[in-house]
């Protein structure tokens, strides 16, 4: 078992440019100290400099970092594309073994909006439309209906408010 009955695990998934990183940063900022931000891009691309492929080392690293933070008493916001076929088993184990509440959200943005948002990102000059289309998966949901889908019509502020409320983070004290 991992974490405590008080720790919250929040999983944010979705396609590139769906707003996962912004929402995760917003939840962390709103809560204050005591939320560990576990980002797939940081661990996969920066720490390991690894390509996203089945069975890659980053899957275990993401799991280990999330578990370590939960065991240390931190709430965890785990965010990334985290494709269901590659990361689903790890996420299911983490959800099952977490002692506290776990909430999963899928930020759904249609292809046209994804393309428009991607054009504003710093990596837009490195990742073209063809590669972005390769990555895009329409509603790549985890099995067993464990995710709440949040559409592109939800603003950043409304999405952060909703997650804070639904996870109970809005009622818990931050760390000093």
Backbone bond lengths (Angstrom), bond angles and torsions (degrees), N, CA, C in turn:
res aa  C-N    CA-C-N  psi(-1)  N-CA   C-N-CA  omega(-1)  CA-C   N-CA-C  phi
1 X - - - 1.460 - - 1.535 108.83 -
2 X 1.309 114.38 154.69 1.459 120.15 -174.18 1.527 110.35 -133.68
3 X 1.330 115.64 147.33 1.455 121.21 178.86 1.512 112.04 72.36
4 X 1.330 115.37 -163.74 1.461 121.54 177.65 1.526 108.07 -126.07
5 X 1.320 115.67 175.11 1.468 118.63 177.06 1.528 111.34 -67.41
6 X 1.321 117.13 -16.10 1.471 121.38 -178.98 1.524 113.25 -92.86
7 X 1.340 118.39 -22.62 1.468 119.53 -177.44 1.513 110.71 -72.65
8 X 1.322 115.13 144.31 1.458 122.28 177.90 1.526 108.46 -108.94
9 X 1.321 115.18 136.60 1.459 122.03 171.97 1.517 106.90 -113.86
10 X 1.325 116.16 121.39 1.457 122.48 179.90 1.526 107.20 -119.25
11 X 1.314 116.47 119.79 1.463 122.04 178.92 1.521 108.34 -106.45
12 X 1.332 116.02 124.53 1.463 122.43 178.43 1.521 108.38 -116.56
13 X 1.339 116.33 114.97 1.461 120.72 179.79 1.517 109.64 -123.49
14 X 1.314 115.44 162.01 1.446 121.92 176.60 1.509 109.65 160.25
15 X 1.309 115.84 172.67 1.451 120.90 179.86 1.522 111.32 -69.25
16 X 1.318 114.97 168.96 1.455 121.01 174.85 1.520 109.16 -55.22
17 X 1.319 116.47 140.48 1.467 123.50 176.89 1.526 113.99 68.94
18 X 1.337 117.02 20.20 1.468 119.40 179.05 1.526 112.36 -86.47
19 X 1.330 117.51 -9.77 1.460 120.90 177.82 1.512 114.72 104.75
20 X 1.319 117.98 9.58 1.469 121.73 -176.09 1.528 112.52 -57.73
21 X 1.321 116.68 -49.22 1.468 120.53 -177.53 1.527 111.32 -65.40
22 X 1.311 116.63 -39.40 1.470 120.37 178.99 1.516 111.01 -66.31
23 X 1.319 117.05 -42.27 1.461 120.89 178.41 1.526 109.84 -65.34
24 X 1.326 117.76 -45.12 1.462 121.20 179.70 1.523 110.69 -59.85
25 X 1.320 116.89 -45.01 1.469 120.89 178.49 1.526 110.50 -63.81
26 X 1.335 117.00 -38.34 1.459 120.98 178.57 1.516 112.64 -64.68
27 X 1.340 117.04 -42.09 1.472 120.83 177.51 1.521 109.43 -63.51
28 X 1.304 116.67 -45.48 1.469 120.64 -179.08 1.530 110.65 -62.67
29 X 1.320 116.72 -44.74 1.459 120.92 179.62 1.524 110.93 -63.16
30 X 1.313 116.60 -45.23 1.461 121.26 -178.37 1.530 111.10 -63.54
31 X 1.334 116.99 -40.49 1.461 120.19 -177.56 1.520 111.43 -73.65
32 X 1.315 117.21 -44.93 1.467 121.69 -174.28 1.514 110.41 101.14
33 X 1.318 116.51 -158.69 1.470 121.08 -179.54 1.519 110.59 -63.69
34 X 1.345 114.47 142.18 1.455 119.17 177.73 1.513 114.11 116.49
35 X 1.335 116.55 0.30 1.464 120.90 175.99 1.520 108.13 -113.77
36 X 1.319 116.08 121.63 1.466 121.37 174.91 1.518 108.00 -91.10
37 X 1.312 116.05 129.41 1.452 122.17 178.44 1.526 108.00 -98.93
38 X 1.320 116.58 112.58 1.463 122.51 -179.08 1.523 107.16 -108.78
39 X 1.333 115.32 102.34 1.459 121.10 -176.01 1.521 112.46 -102.70
40 X 1.320 115.75 126.10 1.461 121.02 178.24 1.525 111.09 -56.34
41 X 1.327 117.88 -46.55 1.463 120.12 -178.01 1.520 111.80 -59.47
42 X 1.326 117.12 -42.39 1.455 119.92 -179.65 1.528 111.15 -63.59
43 X 1.310 117.16 -48.67 1.463 119.82 -177.04 1.528 112.01 -71.31
44 X 1.312 117.50 -39.66 1.469 120.26 -177.82 1.522 111.95 -78.22
45 X 1.337 116.58 -52.30 1.464 120.34 -172.51 1.512 113.74 -84.42
46 X 1.331 118.30 -37.54 1.461 121.12 -175.43 1.525 111.14 -91.96
47 X 1.321 117.31 -56.41 1.469 120.23 -176.38 1.528 111.36 -66.57
48 X 1.326 117.56 -50.52 1.465 120.48 -175.32 1.528 113.90 -97.76
49 X 1.315 117.14 -19.39 1.483 122.34 -174.10 1.527 109.97 49.98
50 X 1.318 113.57 55.79 1.456 121.93 -172.32 1.527 110.14 -117.31
51 X 1.311 116.30 147.10 1.462 121.51 172.66 1.525 108.59 -78.31
52 X 1.336 115.77 152.66 1.466 120.44 179.26 1.522 108.50 -83.31
53 X 1.316 116.14 110.32 1.455 121.10 -179.96 1.519 109.35 -147.26
54 X 1.318 117.89 159.96 1.468 120.42 -179.79 1.524 111.42 -57.42
55 X 1.313 116.67 137.19 1.457 122.24 176.55 1.513 115.18 72.93
56 X 1.320 118.51 10.82 1.462 121.99 -177.62 1.535 111.21 -66.20
57 X 1.324 115.41 156.51 1.468 122.04 -176.24 1.520 113.01 -62.13
58 X 1.326 117.73 -29.56 1.468 119.36 -177.21 1.520 112.90 -62.18
59 X 1.322 117.63 -26.33 1.468 120.30 -179.05 1.526 109.70 -62.24
60 X 1.320 116.73 -46.98 1.461 121.10 177.23 1.513 112.36 -67.69
61 X 1.340 117.04 -36.35 1.465 120.14 179.64 1.527 110.93 -66.25
62 X 1.312 116.82 -42.85 1.470 120.51 177.19 1.525 109.91 -58.99
63 X 1.323 116.22 -46.28 1.465 122.12 179.07 1.533 110.70 -59.54
64 X 1.325 116.77 -46.44 1.464 122.13 -177.88 1.523 111.52 -63.78
65 X 1.329 116.93 -45.11 1.469 120.77 -178.70 1.533 110.27 -65.32
66 X 1.329 116.77 -43.32 1.472 119.81 178.97 1.526 110.44 -62.13
67 X 1.317 117.05 -45.93 1.467 121.01 179.94 1.529 111.30 -62.76
68 X 1.313 116.70 -43.22 1.468 120.64 -179.47 1.532 110.09 -60.19
69 X 1.327 116.42 -47.01 1.464 120.41 -179.23 1.529 111.08 -64.10
70 X 1.328 117.83 -43.57 1.469 120.79 177.57 1.526 110.86 -61.54
71 X 1.336 117.24 -44.13 1.471 120.91 178.86 1.522 112.25 -64.24
72 X 1.331 116.80 -26.96 1.468 121.20 178.10 1.531 111.68 -84.31
73 X 1.337 116.94 2.34 1.461 120.76 176.17 1.517 115.14 91.98
74 X 1.321 116.98 8.02 1.458 120.38 177.37 1.526 110.03 -85.18
75 X 1.316 116.18 147.98 1.456 121.10 164.63 1.523 104.60 -77.47
76 X 1.317 117.51 148.95 1.464 120.61 -177.47 1.523 110.30 -122.94
77 X 1.325 115.14 130.54 1.453 121.91 167.92 1.521 105.69 -109.36
78 X 1.318 115.65 110.21 1.463 123.77 -178.97 1.518 107.21 -102.96
79 X 1.345 116.64 118.15 1.465 118.79 -176.02 1.516 111.92 -131.80
80 X 1.337 113.92 145.22 1.451 120.85 176.60 1.518 110.69 167.30
81 X 1.319 115.46 173.04 1.459 119.57 174.39 1.524 108.41 -61.20
82 X 1.323 116.45 -45.47 1.470 122.95 172.05 1.532 112.13 43.58
83 X 1.322 116.04 60.02 1.460 121.06 -177.18 1.527 111.04 -50.46
84 X 1.314 115.12 135.93 1.467 121.67 -173.78 1.527 112.85 -56.85
85 X 1.318 117.81 -40.62 1.465 119.24 -177.08 1.523 112.86 -71.43
86 X 1.319 118.97 -23.57 1.469 122.35 -179.40 1.524 113.04 -97.61
87 X 1.299 117.94 -35.83 1.457 122.48 -172.34 1.526 113.51 -111.73
88 X 1.325 117.11 -7.17 1.459 121.78 -174.59 1.512 114.66 -58.13
89 X 1.325 117.69 -45.02 1.468 120.40 -179.32 1.520 111.07 -63.19
90 X 1.330 116.85 -44.88 1.461 120.52 179.32 1.526 110.33 -61.97
91 X 1.331 117.16 -44.37 1.466 120.70 -179.71 1.527 111.31 -65.11
92 X 1.323 117.39 -37.91 1.470 120.93 178.71 1.532 110.52 -64.96
93 X 1.318 117.65 -43.60 1.478 121.01 178.13 1.530 110.85 -62.75
94 X 1.323 115.61 -44.59 1.461 120.25 -179.80 1.524 110.29 -61.88
95 X 1.317 116.72 -44.53 1.472 121.62 178.88 1.528 110.65 -62.00
96 X 1.325 117.03 -45.04 1.471 121.93 -178.06 1.525 111.64 -66.49
97 X 1.314 116.72 -38.15 1.462 120.81 -174.39 1.528 113.89 -89.14
98 X 1.326 117.66 -9.89 1.461 119.96 178.16 1.523 109.50 -74.73
99 X 1.327 116.92 127.83 1.473 122.19 -177.67 1.523 112.72 -71.87
100 X 1.310 116.72 -29.27 1.461 120.77 -176.61 1.513 112.16 -95.62
101 X 1.319 116.65 -174.48 1.459 120.88 179.01 1.527 112.15 -66.72
102 X 1.308 115.72 138.37 1.458 122.67 174.82 1.518 108.26 -120.85
103 X 1.322 115.67 133.34 1.461 122.24 179.49 1.518 108.04 -127.86
104 X 1.315 116.82 133.45 1.460 121.50 -179.78 1.522 109.70 -122.99
105 X 1.332 114.83 136.36 1.459 121.82 -179.14 1.525 109.52 -129.95
106 X 1.307 114.32 141.32 1.459 120.49 174.89 1.518 106.86 -117.31
107 X 1.327 116.58 118.02 1.457 121.42 179.71 1.526 107.73 -88.36
108 X 1.317 115.04 109.01 1.464 120.64 -175.42 1.522 111.32 -98.14
109 X 1.325 114.49 118.88 1.457 121.79 177.39 1.525 106.96 -127.26
110 X 1.347 117.95 124.65 1.468 120.22 179.21 1.533 111.68 -60.57
111 X 1.318 115.71 159.33 1.469 122.27 -175.32 1.533 112.45 -53.05
112 X 1.324 118.41 -47.99 1.470 121.26 -176.38 1.539 110.77 -60.18
113 X 1.318 116.44 -42.61 1.472 121.30 178.79 1.532 110.35 -68.69
114 X 1.332 117.08 -37.99 1.464 121.11 176.79 1.520 110.00 -58.62
115 X 1.314 116.65 -46.15 1.461 121.93 -179.74 1.528 110.91 -61.95
116 X 1.319 117.15 -43.95 1.467 120.94 179.64 1.529 111.33 -65.10
117 X 1.319 117.29 -42.88 1.472 120.74 179.12 1.522 111.15 -66.81
118 X 1.333 115.73 -39.37 1.469 120.00 -179.51 1.527 111.18 -59.40
119 X 1.309 116.85 -36.57 1.460 121.17 -178.66 1.522 112.66 -60.50
120 X 1.335 117.90 -20.57 1.462 121.76 -179.31 1.534 112.87 -93.43
121 X 1.330 116.89 -3.82 1.467 120.45 -175.87 1.534 111.39 -87.10
122 X 1.335 116.44 151.63 1.474 120.19 179.11 1.535 114.25 -58.52
123 X 1.340 117.83 -28.02 1.458 119.52 -178.34 1.536 112.66 -88.35
124 X 1.325 117.69 6.37 1.471 120.75 -176.92 1.523 111.85 -58.38
125 X 1.324 117.59 -33.82 1.471 119.82 -179.42 1.536 112.06 -76.81
126 X 1.332 117.46 -17.27 1.467 122.04 179.65 1.532 111.89 -93.55
127 X 1.324 116.76 -32.56 1.457 122.02 -176.06 1.522 108.87 -115.94
128 X 1.316 115.56 113.12 1.456 120.81 -177.45 1.518 112.84 -87.23
129 X 1.331 115.42 178.45 1.461 121.52 -177.62 1.529 112.09 -60.06
130 X 1.329 117.39 -40.17 1.469 120.50 -178.43 1.527 111.00 -62.34
131 X 1.326 116.83 -44.83 1.466 119.71 179.51 1.526 110.95 -68.10
132 X 1.315 116.08 -40.12 1.461 120.22 178.16 1.531 110.15 -61.50
133 X 1.329 117.38 -40.68 1.457 121.18 178.75 1.535 110.56 -64.39
134 X 1.336 116.85 -36.85 1.471 121.25 176.52 1.526 111.08 -60.64
135 X 1.329 116.54 -38.57 1.461 121.67 -178.09 1.519 112.15 -75.37
136 X 1.339 116.94 -30.89 1.456 121.92 -170.37 1.530 111.06 -67.44
137 X 1.327 114.97 130.35 1.464 121.64 175.20 1.524 107.74 -132.02
138 X 1.292 115.76 118.99 1.467 121.36 -179.47 1.534 110.04 -66.51
139 X 1.322 117.06 119.57 1.468 123.32 176.92 1.536 112.77 44.82
140 X 1.309 115.68 60.35 1.471 123.34 179.58 1.533 109.37 -78.41
141 X 1.316 115.68 65.84 1.461 121.36 -172.81 1.524 112.37 -79.44
142 X 1.320 114.95 150.11 1.456 121.45 173.62 1.526 109.05 -72.31
143 X 1.329 117.52 153.80 1.469 119.68 178.94 1.528 112.21 -67.68
144 X 1.296 115.92 168.23 1.466 124.61 173.98 1.519 113.94 70.01
145 X 1.326 117.50 19.27 1.460 121.61 173.14 1.529 112.52 53.31
146 X 1.349 116.79 45.15 1.462 121.06 -175.93 1.528 112.98 -92.36
147 X 1.337 117.64 -7.27 1.461 120.01 -176.37 1.527 111.40 -109.46
148 X 1.315 114.92 144.70 1.449 122.36 170.41 1.518 106.72 -94.03
149 X 1.311 117.31 125.87 1.465 121.44 179.69 1.521 108.55 -88.25
150 X 1.328 114.99 128.95 1.461 121.51 176.40 1.523 106.67 -116.71
151 X 1.311 116.15 123.30 1.455 121.55 -175.60 1.517 113.96 -81.91
152 X 1.319 114.94 168.64 1.462 122.89 -177.96 1.526 112.34 -65.18
153 X 1.334 117.51 -16.80 1.464 120.75 -179.76 1.526 112.43 -77.74
154 X 1.326 118.54 -10.33 1.464 121.57 177.91 1.530 108.97 -83.72
155 X 1.312 116.76 122.70 1.467 120.32 179.94 1.524 110.07 -68.41
156 X 1.313 116.11 164.35 1.461 121.09 177.64 1.529 110.29 -56.90
157 X 1.305 117.30 -47.64 1.463 121.24 -178.77 1.530 112.00 -61.98
158 X 1.328 116.59 -44.69 1.472 119.84 179.13 1.515 111.57 -65.41
159 X 1.322 116.78 -37.65 1.467 120.41 179.46 1.521 110.56 -66.65
160 X 1.310 117.37 -44.73 1.469 120.86 178.05 1.524 109.98 -63.18
161 X 1.332 117.69 -45.33 1.473 121.16 176.97 1.524 110.92 -55.37
162 X 1.316 116.08 -47.05 1.470 121.18 -177.74 1.528 110.90 -61.84
163 X 1.301 117.19 -46.72 1.465 120.70 -178.39 1.526 110.69 -66.27
164 X 1.310 117.40 -41.07 1.465 120.37 177.40 1.535 110.09 -58.98
165 X 1.311 116.30 -44.79 1.468 122.05 -178.21 1.531 111.41 -69.15
166 X 1.328 117.69 -50.54 1.461 121.29 -175.15 1.530 113.33 -67.66
167 X 1.311 117.23 -28.90 1.473 120.72 179.32 1.522 112.34 -88.02
168 X 1.327 116.40 -13.52 1.460 120.34 -176.41 1.512 113.75 82.54
169 X 1.327 117.55 2.44 1.465 119.56 178.89 1.519 112.06 -63.02
170 X 1.331 117.58 -23.46 1.449 120.87 179.52 1.524 113.17 -70.79
171 X 1.334 117.43 -12.63 1.465 121.09 -178.86 1.527 113.39 -109.44
172 X 1.330 116.89 -3.54 1.465 120.61 -176.72 1.520 110.92 -99.08
173 X 1.337 116.81 148.65 1.476 119.24 179.44 1.532 110.99 -78.22
174 X 1.328 114.89 146.33 1.465 120.76 173.24 1.530 108.68 -77.21
175 X 1.302 116.19 164.96 1.475 120.36 175.94 1.522 108.64 -74.87
176 X 1.320 115.71 148.75 1.484 118.06 177.67 1.518 111.76 -68.15
